[in-house]
Amino acid sequence: MQRSAGLRTEADAYRLAVSARLPRALRARLRWTLVEVGLRLASPPPSASRTAIALP
């Protein structure tokens, strides 16, 4: 009896944890955003001539 109550409690906790996860599409978008930010941080800053051309 006590064992089945413990298993039910574990199953309920697992269901709550699964429902609290981020949806797959949102996780993928967040992952790619973090990759893009990392790449921008790792690349050298733009040169002065490129910045001057980009400004109106």
Secondary structure, DSSP 8 states (H G I E B T S, - for coil): -HHHHHHHHHHHHHHHHHHHS--HHHHHHHHHHHHHHHHHHHS----HHHHHHH--
